[in-house]
């Protein structure tokens, strides 16, 4: 790739950015965006994908009783950096496909197009690997049912406003770096009286319900407009939910330090209660409420 450093957004950016360009020193070393030349523009995957009309349609043979459904899938490969993103169309027989979107993706990769790239692991909504944008909603492909309406053509994209590694694989390096920054583990110096477990009452344990279940799929954070534009400094809904999980834990003894880390204009207070996070969470959690609880604790303690 040419050494065009113009912004911290990279060439594998899924959606274009409106941020003011910054110094090359702040840029990631593997790409460029907001190109200043035609060459740079041709190298950038930040361009909107081509419409389905401009892409090829791969269809499996249809039998008489086939239920054929079309899936339009975002495609971009760093192996071909001069090519813009495109929507590749695949038509499958739902009678031969499992009920979930992940089943369709696995079947496409196994039987139709082995170049299709995506993450997946548990297929049970536990690992968060298969997070993607399906028909405009951030969700887990393993939990998202394929609509039986064959006239509706599904559209599948990577998580919005993320750097795209390839096809449906987002780069979550910054997301996990922020998660690490909150020290997501019990911090305690005082030992229990019997030297065994750090016990909690049932009421204290109940405060963690709706917090510990987060699987860090990033669906909520990548649905948040504040996180889109401030992802370098704003921690985002998922990380703040995890932060509150430790603030609410009666066993943790470093609450003051945890609050001090959030006591600035960006880490916490970029949340404007849009609540996209709570609407899209595939686990039914409420990051918006957790963020509000942090703000309340910061204001009254």
N, C-alpha and C positions, 0 to 999 in steps of 0.2 A: 504494500500500500504506500502511496505517496505520503511524505511527512508533512501533512497539512494539519497543524494543530490550531483549532479555532474555538473549541469549546470543550467543556467536560463531558458533553454528550458525544457518544461514539457513533461510528458508522453502522453499528448493528442496533441502533435505537429503533424501537418499534414505531413510535409516533414522533412527529416533528416537535421540536421544542421552541419556545418563545423566549428563552432566557437570553440575557445579554452576554455576548461572547466574553470569555475571560482569557487570561494568559495561557500560553502553551504549557507553562510549568504546571498548571493545574489539570491539564488534560491527561486522560489515560493514554498509555503509550501505544495502543493498538489501533487507533482509528481517528476519524475526524467527522465532524458534522457541521451544519451550516456552511457548506462549501463555498469557497470564493472563486471557483473556476468551474468550467464545464466538466473537466476531468474529475474534480472533487465531487461534483453532483452525480456523475455517473458511477462513482465508487460508493455512494452513500446508500445504505439500506434504510435510511430514515424516510425515504420517499414513500407515499401511499402505495399500497399494493395495486397491481393491475386488476381490473375488473374480471369477473369470471368469463366474460365474453372473449377476453384476450388470452385465455389459458386453454390448455388441452383438457379434455374430459376423458378419464379412464373409466371404462364401464365393463363390468363382468357380464358374461352371457346371461340372458334372462330366460327363465322357463315360463311355462304357461301360467302358473300360479305364483309367480315371483312378485314380491313387494319391493320394488326398486326405489331407493332413496339416494339423493345426491348430497354429498358433503363437500363444501368448498373449504379448503384448508390452506392457511398461510404458509408459504414456502420461501425461504431464503437460505443460501448457503455461503459461508465464508470462502469456500473453495472457488466460487465464481463471484468475486467482489464487484465486478463491473455490471452484473445483472441486478436489476431492481427486484424488490419483492414481488411476488405474484400469488394469485389464488389458484391452487391446483384443484380440479374437480374430480371426485371419485364417486361412482354410482355403484351401490352394493344392493344385494338382495337381502332384505331384513330377515327373511326366513332362514338364512344361513348365518346370521349375525346375532351375537348376544344382545341383551336388552340395553346395555349402557354404551355411552359414547366411547369409553375406553375400549370396549369390545370391538367397536367398529375400527378404531385406530389400530389396534393390534392386528385385526384381520387385514386391513390395508397393508400394513407393514409385512406381514407374513405371507400374504397371497397375491398382492397386487403390486406394491411399490416398496421394495426394501430400503429405498433411500429416505423415506419419511422418518423424521427424527422427533422424538418426544420422550419425556421422562415418565416412568411408572414403576411401581414396586408392589405395594401390598394389595391393591385392588379392593380395599375394605374401608377407605376413608380414614386411614390412620396415619399414613406417612406424609401425605400432602404433596407427593412428588408430581402428580398429574394435574396440578392446578393450571388452568388456562381459561381463556375467554370463549365461551360457547354461546352463540346467538346473543351476544351483547352482555352476557352476565359472567362475572368471574366465579368459577366454581371448580369442583373436582370432576374430572372426566369419569372417574369410577363411580361417582354418585349421581351423575346426570343421565337420566333415561333418554333414550332416543324417542322423539315423538312419533307416534304411529301414523301421523298424517304424512303420507309420502309426497304430497304436493309441496310441502314445506321443505326447502333446501337449507340444511344446516350450514352455519358458517363458524369456523373455528380459528381462533387467533391465539398467539401467546399472550401472557398477562400484559395489559397495557402499560405504556410508559416504562418499559424495562429494556435493558440492552438485550438484544437477541443473539444468542450463541449460534443457533441454527434452527430453522423451522419453528417448532413450538417450544423450544428450550430457552427460557429466560436466564439471564445472568443475575443471580441473587447474591453476589459477593457483598455488595453494600448492605443488603438486608441483614445478612448474617453477621457482618461486622458490627452493625448497630445492636443486634441482639447480644453479642458478646460484650458490648460496652456497658450494659446494665448489670453485669455480673449476675447472671441468672442461676444462682445457687444460694443455699442457706449460708449466711454469714453469722457466726455466733462464737463467742469466747467462753461463755458460762457453760459449764458441764451440768448435766442433769444430776439430781440428787443421788440417784442410784448408779450413775455412770453408764446408763443404758440409753434408751431412746429419749428424744426430746418430745415429751408428750403434749397433746392438745386436748382441750375439752371438745365434745361434739359440736358445741356452738362455734368455737374457734375454727374447727375444721370445716364447718359449713360455709364460712366466709370465702373459702377457696373454690367453691363450686361455681362453675361458669368461667373460671380462670385457668385452672390447670389443664383443661381439656384442649387448649389451643395446640394445633399441630404445626404451626409455622408454615402454612402453605402460601402465605403472602397474598391471598385473595383480597383481604380487607385493605391492606396497605396500598396495593396497586389499583384499588378502586377509589382512592382518596385524592381529590384534586390538590389538596394542600401538600400531600406527599409527592405528587407528580412534579410540582414546581420547587419543592424544598427538600428533596430526598437526601441531600448531603448533610443537612442540619436538623431537620425535623425527624423524629424517631419513627413516626407513623403508628397507626392503630395497633398492629400486631405486637410490636416491641413495647408499646406503652401498656397494653393489656398484660404482657408478661412482667413489666415493671411493677404494676399494681399487684400482681400475684404475690410478689415478695413483700411489698409494703403491707399487704393484708395478712401476711403470715405471722402469727403470734410468736413463733419461735425465732424469727430473725431479729438480730440486735443492731443492725446497721441502717435503720430506717432514716436517720438524720442524714447520713451520707448519701443514701439513695435519693432523697429529696433535694439535697444540695446539687446533685448532678443535673436535676431537671429544672433547677431554678435559674432559667435564662429565657430569653425571648423566643427561642427557636425550638428547643428540644420537645417541649410540651405544648406551648401556647399557640402554635400554628394550627391547632385543631379548631375549626369553626363550627363544629357540631352539624356537619352536613349529613352524617349518619349513613353514608354509602357503605361504610365498613360493617355496620350492624345488619344492613339489608342483605349483603352479599355473602356473609360468613357461611360456608357450607356446613359448619358444625352447630349453627344456631346460637353462637355466642354474641355478646353485646360489648364490643370494644368501646363504643361511644360512652356507655355507662361507666366503664372502668376509667376512662380518661376523665370523665366528670368527677369521679370519686377522688382521683389524684388531685385535681384542681381544688376540690373542696378541702382536702387534707392540707394542701399547701397554704390555703387562705386562712384556715382556722387553727393551725398548730404552729 
